[in-house]
Structure formats: structure tokens, C-alpha cells
Amino acid sequence: MTRASVPPDVLTALAGTRPTHAGTQTLRAAVHARRMLLLKALLVRVERQHAHLPHPVRRGFEDDWALLERAERTDPGAVREVLDYPTTGAWLTEALAAPAGPEFEAHLAHLTGVAVVAAARAGCPATGTLRVPSGLLGLPGLGVLRCPSGRARVGDRDGRLRVVEDAGRGAVDLPRRRAPAQDGARGRTGHGYGWSALRALPGGTAVLDDLDPYRVPHPGIGPTAVPAADRAHTDHPAWAGRWRRARVLLSVTDPGRIAETDALVHALVPLAAAGRDGAVPTGATVRAAPGAVLTQLPAGAAELAETLVHETHHTKLAALDDSVPLCRPGGTLHRVAWRPDPRPAAAVLQGTYAHLALLDLWWRAQRASAAPATWRQRAAERYGRYREQVGEALSVLRGSDELTCTGRHFVQEMHRHHSSLGTAVRNST
């Protein structure tokens, strides 16, 4: 894979975990470059297997691809929004990993929803019949249309694309660009029991994605395989309230974090509630789907604010590693204080980077006079607990021979930022 270069000053800023416009733009470009490579790889695979694909599958893929190309010629920026939506990356990754045959063919059908949303966002006309063999047409970033007949029809209606289930049980008019939410939902101009819209989160453009078929990889997240939460078990008001209050905490603590969150987090994906083992809320980022924060319902706004910062930095480091390699493959495992199991150097770097960002947040929260006293106290407790642990992990990384030259520079800058936070704390007390 061709890797893009990252300017030295941007790399240094990213190592310090501080939000910058240049850093955010670099990471978004890296995500898009990776997405385009995956899309091209899918096209190449289909062309190689062309003779072995059933005619309806092959014809459907060709029609979807042609619509995607027309949309891209009409408005590249609008199409980019759809291609860079987190679950589009998860779909591409799963499709490319699927064995030839029915499993691969089933994944190919998802391109229909991607192409239709891209065309709608670009204002590109489209007409015809859509194949929906799974009975569920996923429209990334908007919602899902149930199609028990296995087909849907798409056409123009007053300058917008309308998708109708073939038997007329459900329909939706798709908005251009990222239209403002209506009644808390993205694109909620549908009718019939077959249409379900994603619901917006207050502030920014992120959605609560509890519908997309690719939102959580099979069989689930973490060692206990936590699955996605079903729409029926998602309390949208509770999520929206915690999201709103978490944004307030980040705003009074570090306004730059809000801009970074809005630019890099596109979806909040609810995971199923903790089981009988009483597991604490799980936060996760899937490397194939940067920009989606997967978590169980946090206890409160403070927990969600910390999860957003933590998982955003997993996204940042994953996107950066797609541009410049930071670690070499190696078999050495290392202990870190926040994990019970030994971890390879790349995983230690991921965890240390996310915890360094939290240290930065907690250091600022302690001094945020406009923040609630409970938030300041929580930050002080966590800063004191984790500062030494992050320092120990940085020592492990600085002594590792599995870092590239760029990786060593990156870790050294992380160490510099960690030291500066410690100096600032001592000088202010």
C-alpha cells in the first residue's frame, strides 16, 4: 500500500495529542485514502471473479458501481462523505475478507445502499430496480429500509431520490448533503413500517447508529464478544442527554476537543448492556471503521466525555499508522498497568496514546473554573492515578526495538508532552 507523507510539524503535534486543524485534516485525508484503496481492491476482486459470479450479482454490482461513478462526477465532496462514513469501511473490510461464493456475493449487495446514498447526496438522478437479497437495504448514515420482497425501486421525486420497497410497504425520500435533522432523525421523510431512520445527536453532525448492519463486527466487541444493541433496546433520550452534557464538559474544559470530536466522530454505536458478570461499559474503536465510537450506555456525561477522547485517539493513531508506519512486526509482549494481559508494542502504543490524551484532558479539567466541581475532582483523581502508569508505558516504548524511526520520534514527542504536563502541575501547586 502506498503511504502518504505526514509533515514533521503535524506529526509532532499529533504526538502531543493536542487537537489542531492541520492534524485533523491530515487524518481525514488518510482515512479517505485508505477507503479509496479498499474500494479499488473490491473492484479488482470482482473483475477477477467476474466469470464465477451469478449474473444477477454481477449485473447488480455493475449498475451500483456505475451509479457511484456518476455521483462522484456530479459532486465528489458529497460522495466522499458517504465513502468515509465508518460502516462503509467495515463493510469493505468484511467483503474483502469473505471467501468466494455466497458469503462474498452477499457482501457485494451492500454497495447498492452506498451508491444510492451517494447519488442522493450528490443530487445525481437515478431510476431503476434495486436488488436487496438480504431483505434489508442499509443506507449508510441515514437508516435502513426493510424490503421483504427482496427488491426496491428508486426514482426522482421533486429533485430528491425516493426509494420504495417493491411491495410498497415502506419508502424514504433521501436528503442532499447532510441535511439538518428532523425530529431527531437523519432523512426522516419516510413512511410505512419498513423505514427506520438514524437519530441525530445534539450538536455537530454525529448520529446514534443502532441500525447499520455493519456497525459492530461479528461476533462482538472484546473478550466477552459484546454485541450491538438492538434499536428496540436503545434509549435515545438517555444517549442524547449524556452526549449533550459530555459536550458541555469538553467545551468548558478544552474547546478544541469539541472541534476535533465533530470532525472525527461521525457515529456513536450502542453496544448491548453488561451481562451478569457486571462488566463495566465498554468503549471500542474498530480499526476498519474509524470515526465510530462503540460503547455501552455510559453512567453519565463524564464517562462519555472520557470515552470520546479515548476512542478518538485510537482513531487518530490508526489513521496515522495507515500513512506512516510507527511499529515493525515483532513478537515481544509487554505489560501495561491498564490491561491484565501482555500486549505487543503496537497495542502498547495505542493504549499509551489514548491514555496520554486523557491525562491532557484531566490536567486541563482540574483547572477549568467553569466546570462542575465533581468533574474537576474526578479529573484530579484520575490524573494522579494514571500519570505514573503512562510514564511507565512510555519507558517500555522508548526501550523497544520494534519502533520505526518515525515511531521513535513520535514516542519521544509523547514523552515530552507527558513531562510538560508533570512540570506544569508542580509549578501550579
N, C-alpha and C positions, 0 to 999 in steps of 0.2 A: 504494500500500500504506500502511495506517495504521501509524505508528511509535509505539511506546510511549516514554514519557519515562524517562530514567535519572537518579536523584537526583544532584546535583552531587558529593556526597561519595563516592558509589560510582564515578562517572566518574573522579574524581581518583585514587582507589585503583587502579582498573583501569589507568590510565595509568602508574602506577609498577610494574606487573607483579606486585606482591605478591599472594599469594593471600589472599582474605578471604571469609568466609561470605556476606556481603551481595552481593559481586561475583559469586560463583558462582551464587547464587540468581537474580540479575538475568539472567545469561547463559542459564541454563537456561530461564527464563521466555521469553526472546527466541527461543530455539531452538524452543520449543513453539508460540509464537505464529506463527512463520514456517511451521511444519509444518502447523498448522491452516489457514492461508491457502492453502497448496498443495493440501491435501485438499479444501477447498471449491472451489478453482479446477478440480480434476479433476471434481468432481460437476457443476459448471456446464457444463463442456465436454461431458460425457456427455449431459446433458439437452439441450443444443443439437444434438448429433449423434444424438439418440435414434432418429429415423426412419431413419437411414442405417446403424445398427449391425445386424449379423445377429442374429436372435432369440436364439440360444444365448448370444452375447456379452452382449447386453442383459440377458437373464434372469439370467445368472451374476453380472453386476455388481450388479444389484438385490438378489439374495439375499445377496451378500457385504456390501453396504452395510447391509442390514437387520440382519445378524448383528453387524456392528461397532457399530451403534446400540444393540442390545440389550446388548452387552458394556459399552458406555460407561455405560448407565443402571445396570448392576449394580455396576460398580467403576471409576469414572473414572480413579483413580490407576493401576490396573493397565493400562488401555488406553493411558494416556499413555506408559508405559514402552515399549510396542511402537511407537507412532507416532513417538516420539522416538529410536528406535534409528537409528543413522546410515544404514544402507542403505535404510530407508524413505524418507528424504529424497532419496537418489539415485534411487530408483525413481520417486517423484513428479515429480522434475525431468525425468527422461528421458521419462516418459509425457506430460507436458505439452508437451514439445518435439517429440514424434513427429508426423509427418504423419498426416492422416486416412487410414484404411484398415487393412490388415493389421498394419502396424507398431504403430499405436496400440492396436488390439484385442489384440495380443499382450501389450503392457504392462499392459492392464487386468486380465488374468488373474492378475497377481501380487497383486491385492487379496485373492484367496482365502486365501493364506497369512497375510497380515497380519490378516485378520478372524478366522481360526481361532486364531492365537496369542493375539490379544486376548481372544477368548472363553474360551480355556483359562486365561489369567492371571486373568481376572475371575471365573472359576467360573460362567460362563454356559453352560447346556446348548445343544447343537447336534446336529442329526441331518440326514442327507441325503447326496446325492452331490455331489462337488466336480469341477468341470471343471479339468483340468490339460493344456491343449493342447500345452504345450512338453515334457511328459513329466517335468518336474522341479518339484516343489512346494517353493518356498522358504519356510521358516518363520523369520522374522527373529529373530536372537538365539539360535536353537536348532539349526538344521541344515537338511538337505534330505531329502525323500523322493522317490525315483525312482519315477515312475508311467508305465511304458512303454505301459500301456493307455490313457493319457490321462484317467483318472478315478481318484478315490479316494472312500472312504466315511468319514464322520465320525459318531461316536456317543458315548454316555456309557458309561464303564466304571469302576465303583467311585468315582464322583464326579469323575473326570477325563475329559478328552476323549481319545478314541482315534481316530487316523487310520490307515486301512488302504488300501493300494493295491488297486485294484479286483480284480486277479487274485490278491491275497493274497501277493504276493511280498515285501512289506515292511510294517511297521506301527510306530507310535510312540504312546506314551501321553504327553500333554503335561502338564507341571507347572503348578501355580498359582504365580503371582508368580515371583520369581527364586529358585527352589528351589536349595538347596545342590548343588554339583556332585557327581556320582557318577562315580568313576573318571576324573576329569579332564574330564568332558563335561557339557554342559548338556542336561538332559532325556534322558539316555541310558537310556530304558526301552523302547527299540525292539527289533525283531528282524527278521530277514530281511536279505538283501543290499541291499535298496532303501533302508534308512535309514542316514544318516550324521549324527552329532551334532557340533556345535561343541565344541571342547575349552576348558576353563576355563584361565585363567592364575592362578597362585598369589597370593592376597591380593586383596581387593576383589571386584568382580563382572565385570571385563572378560573377554572371550573372544578366542581366536585365531580370527578369522573367515577361513577359507580355503575357504569353500563358497558363500556367498551370491552369487547371480547378478548382483547389483548392487554388489558390493564395490569394483570398480575400473571406471571409465568406459572405454568403447571409444574408441580402440584401446589405451590405456595411459597411463602417467604420464610426464610430462616430454618433452623434445625427442626422446628416443630411444624414446618410447612403450613404457615398461616395463610388461609385462602382469602380471596377478595370478599368483601361484604356485599351481599345482595342489596339491590335497590330497596326491597321491602324492609330491610333492617338498617337503613341509613337514615339517621335523624338529621335532615338538612338544617333545620334551625339551630341545632346544637353545634354542628360543624361551622355554620356561618357565623354564629356568635363567637366561638373560640377564634376563628380566623380574624374577625374584626378586632377583637381585643388583643390578639397577638400582634396585629399590625400597629395598634396603638403603642404597645410596649416597645416594639422595634423603632417606631417613629421617635419616641421620647428618649430612647437610648442611643440610637445611631441611625439617622435618617437615610444614610447611604445604603443601609441594608434593605430598606423598602424598595429603592430603585433597582437594586440587584435582584431581589426576590421577584419583582414584577417582570424583569427582563428574562430571568432564567427558569422560573417555576410557572408552568402552564397548567398543571393539573395536580389536585390533591386526591389521592386514591384511597378510599377507606378499606381497611383490612377488617376481617372478622374479629369479633370481640375475643378477649382472652378466654381460654378454656378453663377446665377445672384446676389446672396446675397454677392458676393465678398469675400467669405471665404478665409482665408489665407491658404497656403499649409499645408496639414495635414500630420503629421507623426504618425505612429502607429506600435505597435508590437502585434501580436495575440499570446496569451499565448500558444495555441496549436501548433504554428509554430515558435518557437524560431529560430533566425538566418535569418529571413526575415524582412527587413525594408520596410514598406509600406508608401509611401509618394507621394504627388503631386509633379510635377516638381518644385524644389526649384528655387528661384530667382537667386541664384548664388552659388559659391563654399562655401562661409561662412555659408550660411543657411544649405547646405547639410552636411558640416563638423559637425555642431552642432546637426543636426538630427541624424547622425550616432552615435555620442557619447551618445546622449539622449536615443535613441532606443536600443543601445547595452546594456545600463544599465537596461532597462526594461527586456531584455532577460536574463541578468545576475541574476537579483533578482528573476525572475520567475523560472529559473533553480535551484537556490539555495533553494527556498521555496519547491521545489519538493524533496530536500534532507533533509532539516531541517526546521521544522515549525517555522516561526517567529511571526505569529499572531494567536490568537484564534478567533473563530467566535464571533461577537458581533454586537449590533445594534446601537452603538453610532456613530453619524455623526459629522465631524469636518470641519471647514472652512480652506481653504488654499488660499493664495493670487493669485495663478495662475489658479484657477478654479472658475467659478461663482456658482457652485453647491456644497453643503456639501458632504463630502466623508467619507466612512468608514476607519478605521485605516489602513487596508491593502492597500487601494488605496492611502492614505496619505503617507505611507511608500514608495510605488512605485514612486510616484511623487517626493518626497523629495530626494530619492536616485538618480534619474535621474538628478535632478537639482543640487545636490551636485557634481556630475560628471562634469556638465557644469561649475560650479564655479571653480573647479580644472583646467579645460581646459582654462577658461578665465584668471585665475590668472597667468598661465604659458604663455598664449598668450601675455599678456601685456609686458612681459619681453623677448619675443622671438625676438632678434635683427635682425634675418634673415627674419622675417615675414614682409609682406607689412604693411605700416603704417595704412592703412584703417582697416586691421584685428586687429591690436593692439588697435586702437581707439574703434572699435566695442566691443572688449573684455572688455576694461575698462568700457565702458558704461553699459554693461550687468552685469558685476561683481558688480558694485555699486548698480544696481537696484535689483539684486536678493539675495545678501548676507543676508540682513536682513530678507527677506521673507523665505529663507531656515532656518535661525535661529529660526524664529517663528514656523515653521512646526516641527522642531526638538524638540522644547519645548512641543508642543502638543503630540508628540510621547513619549517623556520621561515621561509625566504625564499620559499616557494611561495605563489602566489595561488590555488591550487586547493583549499586547505583551507577548510572552512566555519568559522564562528565557534567551533562546538564542537570541530572538528578542530584549530584553532589552540590552544585551551585544552588539549586533550589532548596535543598535541605539546609545549607548554610544560611540562606536568607530567612528560612523559617526559624532557625536557631537565633538569628539576630533579632527577629521580631519578638520571639519569646523572651529574650534577655531584656529588650527595651521595655516590655510590659512590667517585668520584675523591677527594673530600675525606677520606672515611673511610680509604682506602688510604694516603694520605700521612700522616695522623695516627697510623696504627698501625705505621708503619715507623720 
